[in-house]
């Protein structure tokens, strides 16, 4: 198992303090504003469609579908005593299969500063604590920053059902024998 230490993100800007935490209801407006400030290409890479209802997306993920196996992590930079959301990672796990799906985005000004690595590392750690055995995600084939991040974090690439996308997968922990047999049976059907 290879998880990038998320302390490396702090080195990006010593004057800023990075905090990664679970989003709560009080973060809804901040998340909506964060999604709105993403560049057009970053929004398209994150949602895999040109536009999305950000308020609805944030509300569903933070309020309606909250639970141990569904969450959003946010990365905040503390600057001049004020927190600003600079990245997010969403997770949806299936307790029956032990697999989790994730997606993440980082504000353009923060690309290449370790924020994506920090979010992915924190998400993987939390997924493991929840009993997640494997993690997967999909991104557009043209999304080079996400592909590079996934590769750096030890994900293997696979074919996606969406012709525009590529899938990446990573085994986090060994599955108990019963779940492993169930997973192998499901794949053979």
C-alpha positions as CSV (number, residue, x, y, z in Angstrom):
1,X,0.0,0.0,0.0
2,X,1.4,3.4,-1.0
3,X,-0.2,6.5,0.4
4,X,1.4,9.9,-0.3
5,X,2.1,11.7,3.0
6,X,-0.2,14.7,3.0
7,X,2.2,16.9,4.9
8,X,4.0,17.6,1.6
9,X,1.2,20.0,0.6
10,X,2.2,22.3,3.4
11,X,5.5,23.0,1.6
12,X,3.6,24.6,-1.3
13,X,3.2,27.9,0.5
14,X,4.6,28.3,4.1
15,X,2.5,31.4,4.6
16,X,-0.7,29.3,4.1
17,X,-1.9,26.6,6.4
18,X,-3.6,23.7,4.8
19,X,-6.4,21.9,6.5
20,X,-8.2,18.8,5.2
21,X,-11.5,17.9,6.9
22,X,-14.9,16.4,6.3
23,X,-17.4,18.9,4.8
24,X,-20.4,19.8,6.9
25,X,-23.7,21.6,6.3
26,X,-22.0,24.9,7.1
27,X,-19.7,24.4,4.1
28,X,-22.5,24.2,1.5
29,X,-22.1,27.8,0.3
30,X,-18.4,27.6,0.2
31,X,-18.5,24.4,-1.8
32,X,-20.9,25.9,-4.3
33,X,-18.7,29.0,-4.6
34,X,-15.6,26.8,-5.0
35,X,-17.2,24.8,-7.9
36,X,-18.3,28.1,-9.5
37,X,-14.7,29.5,-9.4
38,X,-13.2,26.4,-11.1
39,X,-12.1,27.1,-14.6
40,X,-14.4,25.7,-17.3
41,X,-11.9,23.0,-18.2
42,X,-11.5,22.0,-14.5
43,X,-15.3,21.8,-14.0
44,X,-15.6,19.7,-17.1
45,X,-12.8,17.4,-15.9
46,X,-14.4,17.1,-12.5
47,X,-18.0,16.5,-13.5
48,X,-17.4,15.0,-17.0
49,X,-20.0,17.3,-18.4
50,X,-20.0,21.0,-19.4
51,X,-22.2,22.3,-16.6
52,X,-23.7,21.0,-13.4
53,X,-26.0,22.1,-10.7
54,X,-23.4,22.7,-8.0
55,X,-25.9,23.6,-5.3
56,X,-27.7,20.4,-5.8
57,X,-24.5,18.3,-6.0
58,X,-23.2,19.8,-2.8
59,X,-26.5,19.4,-1.0
60,X,-26.9,15.8,-2.0
61,X,-23.4,14.8,-1.0
62,X,-23.2,16.7,2.2
63,X,-26.7,16.6,3.6
64,X,-29.0,14.0,1.9
65,X,-26.5,11.2,1.4
66,X,-24.3,11.7,4.4
67,X,-23.1,8.7,6.4
68,X,-20.0,6.8,7.2
69,X,-19.7,5.5,3.6
70,X,-20.4,8.8,1.8
71,X,-18.6,12.0,2.4
72,X,-16.8,15.0,0.9
73,X,-13.4,16.1,2.2
74,X,-12.4,19.7,1.6
75,X,-9.0,21.3,1.5
76,X,-8.9,24.7,3.0
77,X,-6.1,27.2,2.9
78,X,-6.0,29.5,5.9
79,X,-4.9,32.9,4.7
80,X,-5.2,36.1,6.7
81,X,-7.3,34.3,9.3
82,X,-9.9,33.2,6.7
83,X,-10.4,29.7,5.3
84,X,-11.0,29.3,1.5
85,X,-11.9,25.9,-0.1
86,X,-9.1,25.1,-2.6
87,X,-10.0,21.5,-3.3
88,X,-12.4,18.7,-2.6
89,X,-12.7,14.9,-2.8
90,X,-15.9,13.0,-2.7
91,X,-16.2,9.3,-1.7
92,X,-19.0,6.7,-1.9
93,X,-18.3,3.3,-0.5
94,X,-20.2,0.0,-0.7
95,X,-20.0,-1.9,2.6
96,X,-21.2,-5.1,0.9
97,X,-18.3,-5.2,-1.6
98,X,-15.7,-3.2,0.3
99,X,-15.1,-1.0,-2.7
100,X,-15.2,2.8,-2.8
101,X,-15.5,5.3,-5.6
102,X,-13.9,8.7,-5.5
103,X,-13.6,11.9,-7.5
104,X,-11.6,15.1,-6.7
105,X,-10.7,18.5,-7.9
106,X,-8.2,21.2,-7.0
107,X,-8.5,24.9,-7.8
108,X,-6.3,25.8,-10.8
109,X,-4.1,28.2,-8.8
110,X,-3.2,25.3,-6.5
111,X,-2.3,22.7,-9.2
112,X,1.1,21.2,-8.7
113,X,1.4,22.1,-5.1
114,X,0.5,18.8,-3.4
115,X,-3.1,19.6,-2.6
116,X,-4.4,16.7,-4.8
117,X,-1.9,14.3,-3.2
118,X,-3.0,15.5,0.2
119,X,-6.7,15.0,-0.5
120,X,-6.2,11.6,-2.0
121,X,-4.0,10.5,0.9
122,X,-6.5,11.7,3.4
123,X,-9.4,10.0,1.5
124,X,-7.5,6.7,1.2
125,X,-6.7,6.8,5.0
126,X,-10.4,7.4,5.8
127,X,-11.6,4.7,3.4
128,X,-9.3,2.1,5.0
129,X,-10.6,3.1,8.5
130,X,-14.1,2.4,7.1
131,X,-13.1,-1.0,5.9
132,X,-12.7,-0.2,2.2
133,X,-10.5,-2.8,0.4
134,X,-10.3,-1.2,-3.0
135,X,-10.7,2.3,-4.4
136,X,-11.5,3.3,-8.0
137,X,-12.4,6.4,-10.0
138,X,-12.8,7.6,-13.6
139,X,-11.5,10.6,-15.4
140,X,-11.6,11.9,-18.9
141,X,-8.7,10.5,-21.0
142,X,-7.6,14.1,-21.6
143,X,-7.3,14.9,-17.9
144,X,-3.5,14.7,-17.6
145,X,-3.2,16.1,-14.0
146,X,-5.6,13.5,-12.6
147,X,-4.0,10.6,-14.5
148,X,-0.6,11.7,-13.2
149,X,-1.9,11.9,-9.6
150,X,-3.5,8.5,-9.8
151,X,-0.3,7.0,-11.3
152,X,1.8,8.7,-8.6
153,X,-0.5,7.2,-5.9
154,X,-0.1,3.7,-7.2
155,X,-3.4,3.3,-9.1
156,X,-3.6,0.9,-12.1
157,X,-5.4,2.0,-15.2
158,X,-8.2,0.0,-16.8
159,X,-10.8,0.4,-19.5
160,X,-13.9,2.4,-18.7
161,X,-17.4,1.8,-20.0
162,X,-17.4,5.5,-21.0
163,X,-15.4,5.9,-24.3
164,X,-14.3,9.3,-23.1
165,X,-12.9,8.1,-19.8
166,X,-10.2,5.9,-18.3
167,X,-10.7,4.0,-15.0
168,X,-8.1,3.8,-12.3
169,X,-8.1,1.2,-9.5
170,X,-6.1,0.4,-6.4
171,X,-6.2,-2.4,-3.9
172,X,-5.9,-0.8,-0.4
173,X,-6.2,-3.9,1.8
174,X,-6.5,-7.7,1.3
175,X,-10.1,-8.7,1.2
176,X,-11.4,-11.3,3.7
177,X,-11.7,-14.7,1.9
178,X,-15.6,-14.6,1.8
179,X,-15.7,-11.1,0.2
180,X,-12.9,-12.1,-2.3
181,X,-14.8,-15.2,-3.4
182,X,-18.0,-13.2,-3.7
183,X,-16.2,-10.6,-5.8
184,X,-14.6,-13.2,-8.1
185,X,-18.0,-14.9,-8.6
186,X,-19.7,-11.6,-9.5
187,X,-16.9,-10.9,-12.1
188,X,-17.3,-14.3,-13.7
189,X,-21.1,-13.9,-14.2
